[in-house]
Amino acid sequence: MATTEHFERTFDEESGRTIQTTECPECDGRLITDGGETRCTDCGLVVEGCRVDRRGPRTFADDDTNRERTGAPITEARHDRGLSTEIGYKFDGNGNALSGQKRRQLTRLRREHTRAKWRSKAERNLSHGCGEIARMVGALDLERAHREQASALFRSAQDEGLLPGRSIEAFATASVYAVCRCTGATRTRGEVASVAQVGRERVITAYDVLNEQLNLPTPPQRPREYIPALASAMDVPSETEGDARSLAERAWDAGESIGVHPSGFAAACLEVACRDDDVEIMQIALAEAADVTPVTVRAHRDRIEEARSGWC
């Protein structure tokens, strides 16, 4: 479920030495590679945007006259993995207009084809879940890879028999949130639940079932990853944002942010950095952007101010 790992070292031709590529050259943030693109999770800098085609050359038989690449690739985002046929409306395969009689015939065929699209109730449920996942991925501005992985996770939950008696929409939302947790996409539970068609409690319950039954590889969330989004929402200067990221990283190394709400702790780091730099910020607006209460932000802020004097 995780994104593709990138190489940890690269060679600089100008200096003739090997350099590390696990950190962003601009802000020292963490780099991830997804879909052939290497980018920074903090500032969004695209370090490498080249997609390499590793499929190799195609070979054909001597008597093979049809050498075209046809058909869409197999995808997990559809219940039939994209292998079904779609019947057109006004034109045939050569682009010629169809007659009225032929269009009426295709209408009848299309109706019967739609009725026979799902072979069972399970496939209908899977189609509905994949549609919900596609809608939420678009609303959350996630990538195509997240949609594929969330659809595959929903399919696994159905194969394990976790859906009977539970909400399809809740499990679709929980699949999207689980993929965000496993791939490092900084989306809070509140953000994912806000685009769902069910309540937040049902989403949390469905995610707990997925995490327990499927043993999801969910790593602990680092508060530093939430700071860029919060700083952008509060219109904080880049220097203050950098101070907040450094403060969150020092807290992580000291073990102060382990086991706490990552978004709330990130909001507290940003508030402390704004105080140090004399930047005005409203605590209630910051808490709303972090999807926590102002009490959570104040508690983490006081904890940071008391403990940061002993950090290295």
C-alpha positions as a printed NumPy array, in Angstrom:
array([[  0.   ,   0.   ,   0.   ],
       [  2.951,   2.326,   0.513],
       [  4.286,   4.497,  -2.267],
       [  7.372,   3.56 ,  -4.232],
       [ 10.656,   4.128,  -2.446],
       [ 13.247,   6.319,  -4.087],
       [ 16.992,   5.913,  -4.134],
       [ 18.669,   7.177,  -0.971],
       [ 21.785,   8.446,  -2.758],
       [ 22.556,  10.13 ,  -6.046],
       [ 25.677,  11.354,  -7.83 ],
       [ 26.37 ,  15.049,  -8.358],
       [ 28.224,  15.428, -11.661],
       [ 29.429,  18.962, -10.919],
       [ 31.061,  18.25 ,  -7.564],
       [ 31.854,  14.607,  -8.277],
       [ 30.496,  13.341,  -4.987],
       [ 27.587,  11.247,  -3.745],
       [ 24.849,  13.215,  -1.982],
       [ 21.824,  12.215,   0.076],
       [ 18.388,  12.523,  -1.552],
       [ 16.214,  11.587,   1.423],
       [ 15.931,  15.271,   2.413],
       [ 14.59 ,  18.211,   0.455],
       [ 17.331,  20.523,  -0.852],
       [ 15.193,  23.566,   0.   ],
       [ 13.735,  22.91 ,   3.456],
       [ 15.329,  19.588,   4.549],
       [ 11.884,  17.985,   4.492],
       [ 11.116,  14.331,   3.789],
       [ 11.017,  13.18 ,   0.16 ],
       [  8.581,  10.602,  -1.185],
       [  8.25 ,   9.115,  -4.662],
       [  4.79 ,   8.494,  -6.059],
       [  3.954,   7.737,  -9.685],
       [  7.476,   8.525, -10.895],
       [  7.511,  11.943,  -9.184],
       [  9.765,  12.701,  -6.215],
       [  8.456,  15.58 ,  -4.105],
       [  8.881,  17.107,  -0.654],
       [  6.084,  16.473,   1.845],
       [  6.698,  19.824,   3.577],
       [  7.157,  22.488,   0.899],
       [  5.882,  20.54 ,  -2.125],
       [  9.066,  20.973,  -4.177],
       [  9.213,  18.511,  -7.084],
       [ 12.777,  17.183,  -7.055],
       [ 12.342,  14.65 ,  -9.858],
       [  9.396,  14.589, -12.239],
       [ 10.601,  12.11 , -14.847],
       [  8.587,   8.946, -15.402],
       [ 10.688,   6.069, -16.721],
       [  9.022,   3.472, -18.924],
       [ 10.461,   0.155, -17.736],
       [  8.246,  -2.108, -19.821],
       [ 10.916,  -2.63 , -22.484],
       [ 10.425,  -3.113, -26.227],
       [  7.486,  -5.127, -27.503],
       [  8.051,  -8.174, -29.682],
       [  5.664,  -9.377, -32.377],
       [  5.36 , -12.478, -34.481],
       [  6.291, -12.23 , -38.14 ],
       [  2.7  , -12.754, -39.268],
       [  1.203, -10.348, -36.711],
       [ -0.266,  -7.368, -38.567],
       [ -2.029,  -5.742, -35.593],
       [  0.715,  -4.084, -33.556],
       [ -1.276,  -1.395, -31.795],
       [ -1.533,  -0.958, -28.017],
       [ -5.275,  -1.117, -27.407],
       [ -7.482,  -1.105, -24.359],
       [ -7.249,   0.706, -21.048],
       [ -4.965,  -0.71 , -18.339],
       [ -6.424,  -2.866, -15.59 ],
       [ -7.492,  -0.755, -12.626],
       [ -8.683,  -1.523,  -9.103],
       [-10.849,   1.599,  -9.116],
       [-13.705,  -0.209, -10.914],
       [-15.584,  -3.28 ,  -9.779],
       [-14.694,  -5.191, -12.985],
       [-11.122,  -3.831, -13.052],
       [-11.933,  -1.873, -16.218],
       [-12.532,  -4.922, -18.405],
       [-16.196,  -4.248, -19.224],
       [-17.387,  -2.923, -22.583],
       [-19.122,   0.426, -23.055],
       [-21.663,   0.716, -25.872],
       [-21.518,   4.013, -27.762],
       [-24.357,   6.305, -28.796],
       [-24.139,   8.086, -32.153],
       [-21.082,   6.759, -34.004],
       [-19.654,   3.375, -34.834],
       [-16.069,   2.202, -34.436],
       [-14.999,   3.938, -37.646],
       [-16.534,   7.284, -36.691],
       [-19.51 ,   7.015, -39.043],
       [-22.894,   8.294, -37.93 ],
       [-25.46 ,   5.647, -37.059],
       [-28.932,   5.5  , -38.517],
       [-32.029,   5.936, -36.389],
       [-32.848,   2.245, -36.518],
       [-29.325,   1.318, -35.426],
       [-29.412,   3.832, -32.561],
       [-32.68 ,   2.363, -31.279],
       [-31.159,  -1.097, -31.455],
       [-28.091,   0.061, -29.495],
       [-30.369,   1.656, -26.912],
       [-32.024,  -1.69 , -26.268],
       [-28.625,  -3.396, -26.136],
       [-27.306,  -0.761, -23.75 ],
       [-30.284,  -1.276, -21.425],
       [-29.727,  -5.016, -21.284],
       [-25.993,  -4.515, -20.912],
       [-26.561,  -2.241, -17.912],
       [-28.845,  -4.803, -16.292],
       [-26.251,  -7.541, -16.737],
       [-23.291,  -5.43 , -15.564],
       [-23.344,  -6.913, -12.052],
       [-23.396, -10.667, -11.685],
       [-24.207, -10.573,  -7.98 ],
       [-25.133,  -8.273,  -5.127],
       [-21.506,  -8.292,  -4.012],
       [-20.396,  -6.793,  -7.326],
       [-23.086,  -4.127,  -7.057],
       [-21.864,  -3.226,  -3.568],
       [-18.284,  -3.157,  -4.815],
       [-19.26 ,  -0.823,  -7.653],
       [-21.024,   1.492,  -5.221],
       [-18.039,   1.509,  -2.88 ],
       [-15.581,   2.263,  -5.696],
       [-17.807,   5.117,  -6.83 ],
       [-17.85 ,   6.596,  -3.335],
       [-14.07 ,   6.289,  -3.115],
       [-13.643,   8.082,  -6.456],
       [-15.894,  10.917,  -5.278],
       [-14.088,  11.385,  -1.963],
       [-10.614,  11.183,  -3.529],
       [-11.603,  13.987,  -5.875],
       [-13.091,  16.059,  -3.045],
       [ -9.939,  15.634,  -0.922],
       [ -7.63 ,  16.438,  -3.86 ],
       [ -5.761,  13.147,  -3.551],
       [ -3.835,  11.39 ,  -6.286],
       [ -4.842,   8.604,  -8.635],
       [ -2.66 ,   6.15 ,  -6.698],
       [ -4.681,   6.8  ,  -3.533],
       [ -7.882,   5.929,  -5.381],
       [ -6.373,   2.675,  -6.64 ],
       [ -5.101,   1.665,  -3.208],
       [ -8.34 ,   2.603,  -1.432],
       [-10.374,   0.586,  -3.943],
       [ -8.063,  -2.412,  -3.479],
       [ -8.425,  -2.102,   0.307],
       [-12.215,  -1.94 ,   0.023],
       [-12.131,  -5.031,  -2.177],
       [-10.003,  -6.841,   0.429],
       [-12.478,  -5.893,   3.174],
       [-15.316,  -7.323,   1.101],
       [-13.389, -10.525,   0.398],
       [-12.754, -10.95 ,   4.143],
       [-16.486, -10.649,   4.864],
       [-16.302,  -7.392,   6.817],
       [-19.142,  -5.612,   4.997],
       [-22.301,  -7.646,   5.862],
       [-24.303,  -5.743,   8.448],
       [-22.194,  -2.596,   8.063],
       [-22.375,   0.553,   5.965],
       [-20.752,   0.528,   2.514],
       [-20.227,   4.301,   2.651],
       [-18.508,   4.024,   6.051],
       [-16.08 ,   1.372,   4.817],
       [-15.364,   3.347,   1.637],
       [-14.534,   6.406,   3.742],
       [-12.459,   4.325,   6.147],
       [-10.526,   2.875,   3.194],
       [ -9.646,   6.377,   1.98 ],
       [ -8.523,   7.426,   5.461],
       [ -6.511,   4.226,   5.921],
       [ -4.663,   4.852,   2.656],
       [ -3.922,   8.415,   3.781],
       [ -2.472,   7.042,   7.019],
       [ -0.381,   4.374,   5.293],
       [  0.994,   6.603,   2.523],
       [  1.708,   9.696,   4.621],
       [ -0.972,  11.901,   3.038],
       [ -1.79 ,  14.563,   5.631],
       [ -5.571,  14.328,   5.848],
       [ -7.171,  14.38 ,   9.282],
       [-10.075,  12.204,  10.273],
       [-12.327,  15.239,  10.292],
       [-11.351,  16.221,   6.751],
       [-12.111,  12.744,   5.423],
       [-15.358,  12.477,   7.385],
       [-16.498,  15.893,   6.14 ],
       [-16.843,  14.577,   2.567],
       [-18.467,  11.287,   3.621],
       [-22.168,  10.491,   3.479],
       [-22.152,   8.989,   6.981],
       [-21.327,  10.327,  10.409],
       [-17.852,  10.579,  11.861],
       [-18.516,   7.914,  14.507],
       [-19.399,   5.322,  11.866],
       [-16.236,   6.166,   9.925],
       [-14.096,   5.709,  13.053],
       [-15.769,   2.373,  13.784],
       [-15.206,   1.133,  10.219],
       [-11.551,   2.218,  10.313],
       [-11.009,   0.39 ,  13.608],
       [-12.434,  -2.781,  12.029],
       [-10.157,  -2.421,   8.991],
       [ -7.104,  -1.759,  11.113],
       [ -7.78 ,  -4.699,  13.406],
       [ -8.923,  -7.316,  10.893],
       [ -6.529,  -6.517,   8.016],
       [ -3.464,  -5.545,  10.115],
       [ -2.864,  -2.302,   8.246],
       [  0.773,  -1.076,   8.21 ],
       [ -0.084,   2.339,   9.656],
       [  3.036,   4.182,  10.828],
       [  2.858,   6.833,  13.565],
       [  2.008,  10.267,  12.215],
       [  4.584,  13.012,  12.586],
       [  3.207,  16.44 ,  13.589],
       [  5.72 ,  18.101,  11.251],
       [  3.779,  16.857,   8.219],
       [  0.674,  18.843,   9.233],
       [  2.415,  22.185,   9.678],
       [  2.574,  23.271,   5.977],
       [ -1.201,  22.909,   5.564],
       [ -1.884,  24.752,   8.825],
       [  0.566,  27.522,   7.959],
       [ -1.055,  27.936,   4.56 ],
       [ -4.54 ,  28.075,   6.095],
       [ -3.457,  30.691,   8.672],
       [ -1.311,  32.678,   6.192],
       [  1.836,  32.379,   8.324],
       [  5.202,  33.614,   6.948],
       [  7.579,  30.995,   5.632],
       [ 10.206,  31.804,   8.296],
       [  7.716,  31.135,  11.076],
       [  6.598,  27.96 ,   9.345],
       [ 10.213,  26.779,   9.256],
       [ 10.584,  27.499,  12.972],
       [  7.428,  25.501,  13.687],
       [  8.71 ,  22.542,  11.653],
       [ 12.023,  22.632,  13.5  ],
       [ 10.191,  22.781,  16.832],
       [  7.985,  19.819,  15.889],
       [ 11.023,  17.796,  14.802],
       [ 12.844,  18.498,  18.07 ],
       [  9.736,  17.462,  20.002],
       [  9.561,  14.239,  17.985],
       [ 13.207,  13.425,  18.682],
       [ 12.654,  14.091,  22.396],
       [  9.581,  11.838,  22.448],
       [  7.184,  14.599,  23.488],
       [  4.839,  14.21 ,  20.509],
       [  4.517,  10.424,  20.595],
       [  1.013,   9.235,  21.441],
       [ -0.668,  12.634,  21.051],
       [ -2.948,  14.062,  18.389],
       [ -0.502,  14.94 ,  15.551],
       [ -2.581,  17.728,  14.058],
       [ -3.232,  19.308,  17.463],
       [  0.445,  19.116,  18.4  ],
       [  1.381,  20.683,  15.045],
       [ -1.055,  23.535,  15.749],
       [  0.596,  24.061,  19.144],
       [  4.057,  24.168,  17.537],
       [  2.823,  26.739,  15.048],
       [  1.333,  28.883,  17.824],
       [  4.572,  28.784,  19.824],
       [  6.568,  29.749,  16.723],
       [  4.159,  32.625,  16.024],
       [  4.62 ,  33.867,  19.589],
       [  8.398,  33.764,  19.238],
       [  8.274,  35.685,  15.944],
       [  5.571,  38.154,  17.086],
       [  3.095,  36.922,  14.473],
       [ -0.553,  37.421,  15.351],
       [ -2.699,  34.315,  15.116],
       [ -6.141,  33.392,  16.473],
       [ -6.086,  30.234,  18.537],
       [ -9.703,  29.315,  17.807],
       [ -9.115,  29.616,  14.049],
       [ -5.939,  27.549,  14.35 ],
       [ -7.791,  24.855,  16.306],
       [-10.549,  24.786,  13.709],
       [ -8.014,  24.357,  10.903],
       [ -6.374,  21.495,  12.845],
       [ -9.754,  19.848,  13.555],
       [ -9.205,  19.94 ,  17.335],
       [-10.505,  22.026,  20.212],
       [ -8.715,  25.149,  21.525],
       [ -8.219,  23.289,  24.822],
       [ -6.083,  20.69 ,  22.995],
       [ -3.958,  23.399,  21.405],
       [ -3.42 ,  25.181,  24.736],
       [ -2.495,  21.944,  26.517],
       [  0.112,  21.044,  23.901],
       [  1.385,  24.621,  23.802],
       [  2.012,  24.686,  27.562],
       [  3.672,  21.274,  27.327],
       [  6.01 ,  22.501,  24.584],
       [  6.956,  25.684,  26.42 ],
       [  7.801,  23.738,  29.571],
       [  9.836,  21.028,  27.859],
       [ 11.678,  22.798,  25.025],
       [ 14.309,  24.305,  27.326],
       [ 15.683,  20.81 ,  27.888],
       [ 15.751,  19.835,  24.198],
       [ 19.049,  19.73 ,  22.373]])
